[in-house]
Amino acid sequence: MEILLSEIQKALSKGEKVVLSGFGTFKSVIVNDKAVVYPRTKEKKIVKAHRVARFTPGRSLKKSVR
C-alpha cells in the first residue's frame, strides 16, 4: 500500500493524472490566488496560487458506497 501511495504522490508532483480503473482518478490542479480572513484575528491575507490534489471517485466506487 505504501508503494502505491508513493507512486501516486510522485505522479501528482509531476502534474500527471493517475487513473485507477473502477476506483477513481487522482489529479493535480492549480488553485488561483484568493483572499482569506482568519476567524480568530479577523486578519485578511492573500493565499498565493498553488497546486492541490483532487480525487474523483469512479462509477463503481460510487455505486458500492450507496
PDB file with SEQRES, HELIX, SHEET and CRYST1 records, atoms N, CA, C and O in Angstrom:
SEQRES   1 A   66  MET GLU ILE LEU LEU SER GLU ILE GLN LYS ALA LEU SER          
SEQRES   2 A   66  LYS GLY GLU LYS VAL VAL LEU SER GLY PHE GLY THR PHE          
SEQRES   3 A   66  LYS SER VAL ILE VAL ASN ASP LYS ALA VAL VAL TYR PRO          
SEQRES   4 A   66  ARG THR LYS GLU LYS LYS ILE VAL LYS ALA HIS ARG VAL          
SEQRES   5 A   66  ALA ARG PHE THR PRO GLY ARG SER LEU LYS LYS SER VAL          
SEQRES   6 A   66  ARG                                                          
HELIX    1 AA1 GLU A    2  SER A   13  1                                  12    
HELIX    2 AA2 ARG A   59  VAL A   65  1                                   7    
SHEET    1 AA1 3 VAL A  18  LEU A  20  0                                        
SHEET    2 AA1 3 GLY A  24  VAL A  31 -1                                        
SHEET    3 AA1 3 HIS A  50  PRO A  57 -1                                        
SHEET    1 AA2 2 LYS A  34  VAL A  37  0                                        
SHEET    2 AA2 2 LYS A  44  VAL A  47 -1                                        
CRYST1    1.000    1.000    1.000  90.00  90.00  90.00 P 1           1          
ATOM      1  N   MET A   1       0.822  -1.183   0.000  1.00  0.00           N  
ATOM      2  CA  MET A   1       0.000   0.000   0.000  1.00  0.00           C  
ATOM      3  C   MET A   1       0.870   1.252   0.000  1.00  0.00           C  
ATOM      4  O   MET A   1       0.576   2.221  -0.700  1.00  0.00           O  
ATOM      5  N   GLU A   2       1.942   1.226   0.789  1.00  0.00           N  
ATOM      6  CA  GLU A   2       2.831   2.387   0.854  1.00  0.00           C  
ATOM      7  C   GLU A   2       3.479   2.676  -0.498  1.00  0.00           C  
ATOM      8  O   GLU A   2       3.657   3.836  -0.870  1.00  0.00           O  
ATOM      9  N   ILE A   3       3.831   1.614  -1.237  1.00  0.00           N  
ATOM     10  CA  ILE A   3       4.440   1.791  -2.553  1.00  0.00           C  
ATOM     11  C   ILE A   3       3.444   2.420  -3.512  1.00  0.00           C  
ATOM     12  O   ILE A   3       3.803   3.318  -4.274  1.00  0.00           O  
ATOM     13  N   LEU A   4       2.206   1.965  -3.486  1.00  0.00           N  
ATOM     14  CA  LEU A   4       1.158   2.516  -4.348  1.00  0.00           C  
ATOM     15  C   LEU A   4       0.959   3.998  -4.056  1.00  0.00           C  
ATOM     16  O   LEU A   4       0.902   4.813  -4.977  1.00  0.00           O  
ATOM     17  N   LEU A   5       0.854   4.343  -2.793  1.00  0.00           N  
ATOM     18  CA  LEU A   5       0.646   5.741  -2.422  1.00  0.00           C  
ATOM     19  C   LEU A   5       1.832   6.616  -2.799  1.00  0.00           C  
ATOM     20  O   LEU A   5       1.649   7.757  -3.222  1.00  0.00           O  
ATOM     21  N   SER A   6       3.043   6.097  -2.650  1.00  0.00           N  
ATOM     22  CA  SER A   6       4.215   6.896  -3.023  1.00  0.00           C  
ATOM     23  C   SER A   6       4.281   7.105  -4.535  1.00  0.00           C  
ATOM     24  O   SER A   6       4.707   8.169  -4.985  1.00  0.00           O  
ATOM     25  N   GLU A   7       3.870   6.119  -5.323  1.00  0.00           N  
ATOM     26  CA  GLU A   7       3.843   6.275  -6.782  1.00  0.00           C  
ATOM     27  C   GLU A   7       2.788   7.289  -7.214  1.00  0.00           C  
ATOM     28  O   GLU A   7       3.019   8.072  -8.135  1.00  0.00           O  
ATOM     29  N   ILE A   8       1.638   7.276  -6.556  1.00  0.00           N  
ATOM     30  CA  ILE A   8       0.597   8.265  -6.843  1.00  0.00           C  
ATOM     31  C   ILE A   8       1.126   9.647  -6.487  1.00  0.00           C  
ATOM     32  O   ILE A   8       0.924  10.595  -7.245  1.00  0.00           O  
ATOM     33  N   GLN A   9       1.788   9.776  -5.364  1.00  0.00           N  
ATOM     34  CA  GLN A   9       2.348  11.055  -4.936  1.00  0.00           C  
ATOM     35  C   GLN A   9       3.387  11.561  -5.926  1.00  0.00           C  
ATOM     36  O   GLN A   9       3.403  12.753  -6.234  1.00  0.00           O  
ATOM     37  N   LYS A  10       4.255  10.691  -6.434  1.00  0.00           N  
ATOM     38  CA  LYS A  10       5.265  11.083  -7.419  1.00  0.00           C  
ATOM     39  C   LYS A  10       4.613  11.588  -8.695  1.00  0.00           C  
ATOM     40  O   LYS A  10       5.027  12.608  -9.246  1.00  0.00           O  
ATOM     41  N   ALA A  11       3.591  10.876  -9.169  1.00  0.00           N  
ATOM     42  CA  ALA A  11       2.907  11.269 -10.401  1.00  0.00           C  
ATOM     43  C   ALA A  11       2.213  12.616 -10.229  1.00  0.00           C  
ATOM     44  O   ALA A  11       2.271  13.457 -11.125  1.00  0.00           O  
ATOM     45  N   LEU A  12       1.564  12.827  -9.101  1.00  0.00           N  
ATOM     46  CA  LEU A  12       0.867  14.095  -8.855  1.00  0.00           C  
ATOM     47  C   LEU A  12       1.852  15.254  -8.746  1.00  0.00           C  
ATOM     48  O   LEU A  12       1.550  16.365  -9.181  1.00  0.00           O  
ATOM     49  N   SER A  13       3.023  15.006  -8.171  1.00  0.00           N  
ATOM     50  CA  SER A  13       4.017  16.075  -8.054  1.00  0.00           C  
ATOM     51  C   SER A  13       4.549  16.486  -9.423  1.00  0.00           C  
ATOM     52  O   SER A  13       5.009  17.615  -9.594  1.00  0.00           O  
ATOM     53  N   LYS A  14       4.489  15.578 -10.402  1.00  0.00           N  
ATOM     54  CA  LYS A  14       4.899  15.889 -11.772  1.00  0.00           C  
ATOM     55  C   LYS A  14       3.761  16.522 -12.575  1.00  0.00           C  
ATOM     56  O   LYS A  14       3.966  16.949 -13.712  1.00  0.00           O  
ATOM     57  N   GLY A  15       2.556  16.585 -11.984  1.00  0.00           N  
ATOM     58  CA  GLY A  15       1.405  17.151 -12.681  1.00  0.00           C  
ATOM     59  C   GLY A  15       0.656  16.135 -13.524  1.00  0.00           C  
ATOM     60  O   GLY A  15      -0.187  16.512 -14.338  1.00  0.00           O  
ATOM     61  N   GLU A  16       0.945  14.858 -13.346  1.00  0.00           N  
ATOM     62  CA  GLU A  16       0.284  13.805 -14.112  1.00  0.00           C  
ATOM     63  C   GLU A  16      -1.026  13.386 -13.452  1.00  0.00           C  
ATOM     64  O   GLU A  16      -1.248  13.624 -12.264  1.00  0.00           O  
ATOM     65  N   LYS A  17      -1.885  12.759 -14.247  1.00  0.00           N  
ATOM     66  CA  LYS A  17      -3.155  12.239 -13.752  1.00  0.00           C  
ATOM     67  C   LYS A  17      -3.000  10.739 -13.528  1.00  0.00           C  
ATOM     68  O   LYS A  17      -2.376  10.051 -14.336  1.00  0.00           O  
ATOM     69  N   VAL A  18      -3.570  10.225 -12.426  1.00  0.00           N  
ATOM     70  CA  VAL A  18      -3.499   8.800 -12.104  1.00  0.00           C  
ATOM     71  C   VAL A  18      -4.909   8.241 -12.113  1.00  0.00           C  
ATOM     72  O   VAL A  18      -5.768   8.687 -11.353  1.00  0.00           O  
ATOM     73  N   VAL A  19      -5.147   7.254 -12.985  1.00  0.00           N  
ATOM     74  CA  VAL A  19      -6.464   6.636 -13.094  1.00  0.00           C  
ATOM     75  C   VAL A  19      -6.378   5.208 -12.584  1.00  0.00           C  
ATOM     76  O   VAL A  19      -5.593   4.408 -13.092  1.00  0.00           O  
ATOM     77  N   LEU A  20      -7.187   4.889 -11.579  1.00  0.00           N  
ATOM     78  CA  LEU A  20      -7.308   3.524 -11.066  1.00  0.00           C  
ATOM     79  C   LEU A  20      -8.676   3.016 -11.506  1.00  0.00           C  
ATOM     80  O   LEU A  20      -9.704   3.390 -10.942  1.00  0.00           O  
ATOM     81  N   SER A  21      -8.671   2.168 -12.510  1.00  0.00           N  
ATOM     82  CA  SER A  21      -9.912   1.696 -13.120  1.00  0.00           C  
ATOM     83  C   SER A  21     -10.839   1.083 -12.073  1.00  0.00           C  
ATOM     84  O   SER A  21     -10.433   0.212 -11.304  1.00  0.00           O  
ATOM     85  N   GLY A  22     -12.083   1.547 -12.054  1.00  0.00           N  
ATOM     86  CA  GLY A  22     -13.069   1.046 -11.111  1.00  0.00           C  
ATOM     87  C   GLY A  22     -13.012   1.708  -9.740  1.00  0.00           C  
ATOM     88  O   GLY A  22     -13.905   1.505  -8.917  1.00  0.00           O  
ATOM     89  N   PHE A  23     -11.976   2.494  -9.488  1.00  0.00           N  
ATOM     90  CA  PHE A  23     -11.841   3.151  -8.189  1.00  0.00           C  
ATOM     91  C   PHE A  23     -12.005   4.655  -8.312  1.00  0.00           C  
ATOM     92  O   PHE A  23     -12.872   5.246  -7.668  1.00  0.00           O  
ATOM     93  N   GLY A  24     -11.159   5.287  -9.152  1.00  0.00           N  
ATOM     94  CA  GLY A  24     -11.269   6.727  -9.313  1.00  0.00           C  
ATOM     95  C   GLY A  24     -10.038   7.330  -9.950  1.00  0.00           C  
ATOM     96  O   GLY A  24      -9.140   6.620 -10.403  1.00  0.00           O  
ATOM     97  N   THR A  25     -10.009   8.656  -9.979  1.00  0.00           N  
ATOM     98  CA  THR A  25      -8.934   9.397 -10.620  1.00  0.00           C  
ATOM     99  C   THR A  25      -8.358  10.423  -9.657  1.00  0.00           C  
ATOM    100  O   THR A  25      -9.093  11.164  -9.004  1.00  0.00           O  
ATOM    101  N   PHE A  26      -7.042  10.456  -9.580  1.00  0.00           N  
ATOM    102  CA  PHE A  26      -6.320  11.470  -8.827  1.00  0.00           C  
ATOM    103  C   PHE A  26      -5.714  12.429  -9.836  1.00  0.00           C  
ATOM    104  O   PHE A  26      -5.151  11.998 -10.842  1.00  0.00           O  
ATOM    105  N   LYS A  27      -5.823  13.737  -9.575  1.00  0.00           N  
ATOM    106  CA  LYS A  27      -5.187  14.704 -10.446  1.00  0.00           C  
ATOM    107  C   LYS A  27      -4.742  15.909  -9.645  1.00  0.00           C  
ATOM    108  O   LYS A  27      -5.226  16.163  -8.542  1.00  0.00           O  
ATOM    109  N   SER A  28      -3.807  16.646 -10.225  1.00  0.00           N  
ATOM    110  CA  SER A  28      -3.259  17.834  -9.599  1.00  0.00           C  
ATOM    111  C   SER A  28      -3.846  19.050 -10.302  1.00  0.00           C  
ATOM    112  O   SER A  28      -3.794  19.144 -11.529  1.00  0.00           O  
ATOM    113  N   VAL A  29      -4.404  19.980  -9.534  1.00  0.00           N  
ATOM    114  CA  VAL A  29      -4.996  21.186 -10.114  1.00  0.00           C  
ATOM    115  C   VAL A  29      -4.389  22.418  -9.458  1.00  0.00           C  
ATOM    116  O   VAL A  29      -3.913  22.369  -8.324  1.00  0.00           O  
ATOM    117  N   ILE A  30      -4.416  23.526 -10.197  1.00  0.00           N  
ATOM    118  CA  ILE A  30      -3.879  24.783  -9.682  1.00  0.00           C  
ATOM    119  C   ILE A  30      -5.018  25.610  -9.101  1.00  0.00           C  
ATOM    120  O   ILE A  30      -6.041  25.819  -9.753  1.00  0.00           O  
ATOM    121  N   VAL A  31      -4.833  26.079  -7.867  1.00  0.00           N  
ATOM    122  CA  VAL A  31      -5.794  26.951  -7.205  1.00  0.00           C  
ATOM    123  C   VAL A  31      -5.252  28.370  -7.316  1.00  0.00           C  
ATOM    124  O   VAL A  31      -4.111  28.624  -6.931  1.00  0.00           O  
ATOM    125  N   ASN A  32      -6.043  29.291  -7.832  1.00  0.00           N  
ATOM    126  CA  ASN A  32      -5.617  30.677  -8.010  1.00  0.00           C  
ATOM    127  C   ASN A  32      -5.475  31.403  -6.674  1.00  0.00           C  
ATOM    128  O   ASN A  32      -5.904  30.910  -5.631  1.00  0.00           O  
ATOM    129  N   ASP A  33      -4.854  32.601  -6.734  1.00  0.00           N  
ATOM    130  CA  ASP A  33      -4.760  33.453  -5.546  1.00  0.00           C  
ATOM    131  C   ASP A  33      -6.161  33.709  -4.992  1.00  0.00           C  
ATOM    132  O   ASP A  33      -7.117  33.855  -5.753  1.00  0.00           O  
ATOM    133  N   LYS A  34      -6.276  33.762  -3.679  1.00  0.00           N  
ATOM    134  CA  LYS A  34      -7.570  34.095  -3.094  1.00  0.00           C  
ATOM    135  C   LYS A  34      -7.377  34.797  -1.757  1.00  0.00           C  
ATOM    136  O   LYS A  34      -6.390  34.573  -1.056  1.00  0.00           O  
ATOM    137  N   ALA A  35      -8.326  35.642  -1.422  1.00  0.00           N  
ATOM    138  CA  ALA A  35      -8.300  36.371  -0.153  1.00  0.00           C  
ATOM    139  C   ALA A  35      -8.979  35.511   0.913  1.00  0.00           C  
ATOM    140  O   ALA A  35     -10.032  34.920   0.672  1.00  0.00           O  
ATOM    141  N   VAL A  36      -8.365  35.451   2.084  1.00  0.00           N  
ATOM    142  CA  VAL A  36      -8.944  34.714   3.204  1.00  0.00           C  
ATOM    143  C   VAL A  36      -8.951  35.602   4.434  1.00  0.00           C  
ATOM    144  O   VAL A  36      -8.160  36.539   4.548  1.00  0.00           O  
ATOM    145  N   VAL A  37      -9.857  35.293   5.354  1.00  0.00           N  
ATOM    146  CA  VAL A  37      -9.938  36.019   6.621  1.00  0.00           C  
ATOM    147  C   VAL A  37      -9.778  35.001   7.734  1.00  0.00           C  
ATOM    148  O   VAL A  37     -10.523  34.024   7.804  1.00  0.00           O  
ATOM    149  N   TYR A  38      -8.801  35.233   8.609  1.00  0.00           N  
ATOM    150  CA  TYR A  38      -8.610  34.356   9.750  1.00  0.00           C  
ATOM    151  C   TYR A  38      -9.681  34.687  10.792  1.00  0.00           C  
ATOM    152  O   TYR A  38      -9.734  35.820  11.271  1.00  0.00           O  
ATOM    153  N   PRO A  39     -10.534  33.725  11.152  1.00  0.00           N  
ATOM    154  CA  PRO A  39     -11.668  33.995  12.040  1.00  0.00           C  
ATOM    155  C   PRO A  39     -11.286  34.540  13.415  1.00  0.00           C  
ATOM    156  O   PRO A  39     -11.969  35.418  13.943  1.00  0.00           O  
ATOM    157  N   ARG A  40     -10.223  34.038  13.987  1.00  0.00           N  
ATOM    158  CA  ARG A  40      -9.861  34.439  15.343  1.00  0.00           C  
ATOM    159  C   ARG A  40      -9.373  35.880  15.391  1.00  0.00           C  
ATOM    160  O   ARG A  40      -9.744  36.627  16.297  1.00  0.00           O  
ATOM    161  N   THR A  41      -8.541  36.282  14.422  1.00  0.00           N  
ATOM    162  CA  THR A  41      -7.935  37.615  14.451  1.00  0.00           C  
ATOM    163  C   THR A  41      -8.604  38.599  13.503  1.00  0.00           C  
ATOM    164  O   THR A  41      -8.313  39.794  13.551  1.00  0.00           O  
ATOM    165  N   LYS A  42      -9.490  38.119  12.649  1.00  0.00           N  
ATOM    166  CA  LYS A  42     -10.153  38.922  11.609  1.00  0.00           C  
ATOM    167  C   LYS A  42      -9.140  39.540  10.636  1.00  0.00           C  
ATOM    168  O   LYS A  42      -9.444  40.514   9.947  1.00  0.00           O  
ATOM    169  N   GLU A  43      -7.953  38.973  10.591  1.00  0.00           N  
ATOM    170  CA  GLU A  43      -6.895  39.460   9.724  1.00  0.00           C  
ATOM    171  C   GLU A  43      -7.110  38.949   8.296  1.00  0.00           C  
ATOM    172  O   GLU A  43      -7.421  37.775   8.100  1.00  0.00           O  
ATOM    173  N   LYS A  44      -6.947  39.822   7.304  1.00  0.00           N  
ATOM    174  CA  LYS A  44      -7.117  39.448   5.897  1.00  0.00           C  
ATOM    175  C   LYS A  44      -5.754  39.210   5.276  1.00  0.00           C  
ATOM    176  O   LYS A  44      -4.827  39.999   5.460  1.00  0.00           O  
ATOM    177  N   LYS A  45      -5.640  38.105   4.531  1.00  0.00           N  
ATOM    178  CA  LYS A  45      -4.403  37.773   3.840  1.00  0.00           C  
ATOM    179  C   LYS A  45      -4.732  37.201   2.468  1.00  0.00           C  
ATOM    180  O   LYS A  45      -5.860  36.778   2.212  1.00  0.00           O  
ATOM    181  N   ILE A  46      -3.744  37.194   1.601  1.00  0.00           N  
ATOM    182  CA  ILE A  46      -3.867  36.590   0.281  1.00  0.00           C  
ATOM    183  C   ILE A  46      -3.094  35.268   0.292  1.00  0.00           C  
ATOM    184  O   ILE A  46      -1.915  35.232   0.643  1.00  0.00           O  
ATOM    185  N   VAL A  47      -3.765  34.194  -0.092  1.00  0.00           N  
ATOM    186  CA  VAL A  47      -3.103  32.907  -0.237  1.00  0.00           C  
ATOM    187  C   VAL A  47      -2.680  32.808  -1.693  1.00  0.00           C  
ATOM    188  O   VAL A  47      -3.513  32.920  -2.591  1.00  0.00           O  
ATOM    189  N   LYS A  48      -1.394  32.601  -1.932  1.00  0.00           N  
ATOM    190  CA  LYS A  48      -0.861  32.558  -3.290  1.00  0.00           C  
ATOM    191  C   LYS A  48      -1.330  31.312  -4.025  1.00  0.00           C  
ATOM    192  O   LYS A  48      -1.734  30.326  -3.408  1.00  0.00           O  
ATOM    193  N   ALA A  49      -1.270  31.368  -5.340  1.00  0.00           N  
ATOM    194  CA  ALA A  49      -1.651  30.232  -6.176  1.00  0.00           C  
ATOM    195  C   ALA A  49      -0.766  29.030  -5.838  1.00  0.00           C  
ATOM    196  O   ALA A  49       0.432  29.173  -5.598  1.00  0.00           O  
ATOM    197  N   HIS A  50      -1.378  27.851  -5.823  1.00  0.00           N  
ATOM    198  CA  HIS A  50      -0.658  26.635  -5.505  1.00  0.00           C  
ATOM    199  C   HIS A  50      -1.374  25.442  -6.112  1.00  0.00           C  
ATOM    200  O   HIS A  50      -2.520  25.553  -6.549  1.00  0.00           O  
ATOM    201  N   ARG A  51      -0.700  24.306  -6.139  1.00  0.00           N  
ATOM    202  CA  ARG A  51      -1.313  23.082  -6.658  1.00  0.00           C  
ATOM    203  C   ARG A  51      -1.840  22.246  -5.508  1.00  0.00           C  
ATOM    204  O   ARG A  51      -1.241  22.198  -4.433  1.00  0.00           O  
ATOM    205  N   VAL A  52      -2.973  21.583  -5.745  1.00  0.00           N  
ATOM    206  CA  VAL A  52      -3.556  20.684  -4.757  1.00  0.00           C  
ATOM    207  C   VAL A  52      -3.971  19.388  -5.449  1.00  0.00           C  
ATOM    208  O   VAL A  52      -4.191  19.368  -6.660  1.00  0.00           O  
ATOM    209  N   ALA A  53      -4.073  18.326  -4.690  1.00  0.00           N  
ATOM    210  CA  ALA A  53      -4.513  17.040  -5.225  1.00  0.00           C  
ATOM    211  C   ALA A  53      -6.029  16.949  -5.119  1.00  0.00           C  
ATOM    212  O   ALA A  53      -6.618  17.341  -4.111  1.00  0.00           O  
ATOM    213  N   ARG A  54      -6.646  16.431  -6.160  1.00  0.00           N  
ATOM    214  CA  ARG A  54      -8.089  16.212  -6.182  1.00  0.00           C  
ATOM    215  C   ARG A  54      -8.354  14.749  -6.522  1.00  0.00           C  
ATOM    216  O   ARG A  54      -7.597  14.128  -7.269  1.00  0.00           O  
ATOM    217  N   PHE A  55      -9.435  14.206  -5.968  1.00  0.00           N  
ATOM    218  CA  PHE A  55      -9.833  12.828  -6.241  1.00  0.00           C  
ATOM    219  C   PHE A  55     -11.266  12.836  -6.738  1.00  0.00           C  
ATOM    220  O   PHE A  55     -12.139  13.466  -6.142  1.00  0.00           O  
ATOM    221  N   THR A  56     -11.501  12.129  -7.837  1.00  0.00           N  
ATOM    222  CA  THR A  56     -12.844  11.953  -8.371  1.00  0.00           C  
ATOM    223  C   THR A  56     -13.155  10.462  -8.320  1.00  0.00           C  
ATOM    224  O   THR A  56     -12.487   9.680  -8.997  1.00  0.00           O  
ATOM    225  N   PRO A  57     -14.147  10.045  -7.542  1.00  0.00           N  
ATOM    226  CA  PRO A  57     -14.445   8.611  -7.446  1.00  0.00           C  
ATOM    227  C   PRO A  57     -15.010   8.076  -8.753  1.00  0.00           C  
ATOM    228  O   PRO A  57     -15.706   8.784  -9.480  1.00  0.00           O  
ATOM    229  N   GLY A  58     -14.702   6.819  -9.039  1.00  0.00           N  
ATOM    230  CA  GLY A  58     -15.219   6.147 -10.216  1.00  0.00           C  
ATOM    231  C   GLY A  58     -16.671   5.699 -10.014  1.00  0.00           C  
ATOM    232  O   GLY A  58     -17.199   5.713  -8.902  1.00  0.00           O  
ATOM    233  N   ARG A  59     -17.275   5.316 -11.091  1.00  0.00           N  
ATOM    234  CA  ARG A  59     -18.690   4.927 -11.059  1.00  0.00           C  
ATOM    235  C   ARG A  59     -18.942   3.736 -10.139  1.00  0.00           C  
ATOM    236  O   ARG A  59     -19.899   3.740  -9.365  1.00  0.00           O  
ATOM    237  N   SER A  60     -18.077   2.707 -10.222  1.00  0.00           N  
ATOM    238  CA  SER A  60     -18.312   1.517  -9.392  1.00  0.00           C  
ATOM    239  C   SER A  60     -18.062   1.810  -7.914  1.00  0.00           C  
ATOM    240  O   SER A  60     -18.711   1.202  -7.063  1.00  0.00           O  
ATOM    241  N   LEU A  61     -17.145   2.719  -7.578  1.00  0.00           N  
ATOM    242  CA  LEU A  61     -16.938   3.096  -6.172  1.00  0.00           C  
ATOM    243  C   LEU A  61     -18.164   3.849  -5.646  1.00  0.00           C  
ATOM    244  O   LEU A  61     -18.616   3.591  -4.530  1.00  0.00           O  
ATOM    245  N   LYS A  62     -18.699   4.771  -6.436  1.00  0.00           N  
ATOM    246  CA  LYS A  62     -19.898   5.491  -6.023  1.00  0.00           C  
ATOM    247  C   LYS A  62     -21.058   4.528  -5.793  1.00  0.00           C  
ATOM    248  O   LYS A  62     -21.799   4.646  -4.818  1.00  0.00           O  
ATOM    249  N   LYS A  63     -21.201   3.575  -6.709  1.00  0.00           N  
ATOM    250  CA  LYS A  63     -22.296   2.602  -6.612  1.00  0.00           C  
ATOM    251  C   LYS A  63     -22.161   1.725  -5.360  1.00  0.00           C  
ATOM    252  O   LYS A  63     -23.157   1.435  -4.698  1.00  0.00           O  
ATOM    253  N   SER A  64     -20.945   1.309  -5.039  1.00  0.00           N  
ATOM    254  CA  SER A  64     -20.766   0.425  -3.874  1.00  0.00           C  
ATOM    255  C   SER A  64     -20.966   1.176  -2.564  1.00  0.00           C  
ATOM    256  O   SER A  64     -21.346   0.566  -1.564  1.00  0.00           O  
ATOM    257  N   VAL A  65     -20.721   2.484  -2.543  1.00  0.00           N  
ATOM    258  CA  VAL A  65     -20.915   3.268  -1.333  1.00  0.00           C  
ATOM    259  C   VAL A  65     -22.398   3.516  -1.069  1.00  0.00           C  
ATOM    260  O   VAL A  65     -22.839   3.569   0.079  1.00  0.00           O  
ATOM    261  N   ARG A  66     -23.148   3.666  -2.142  1.00  0.00           N  
ATOM    262  CA  ARG A  66     -24.602   3.879  -1.967  1.00  0.00           C  
ATOM    263  C   ARG A  66     -25.190   2.658  -1.372  1.00  0.00           C  
ATOM    264  O   ARG A  66     -26.397   2.606  -1.136  1.00  0.00           O  
TER     265      ARG A  66                                                      
END                                                                             
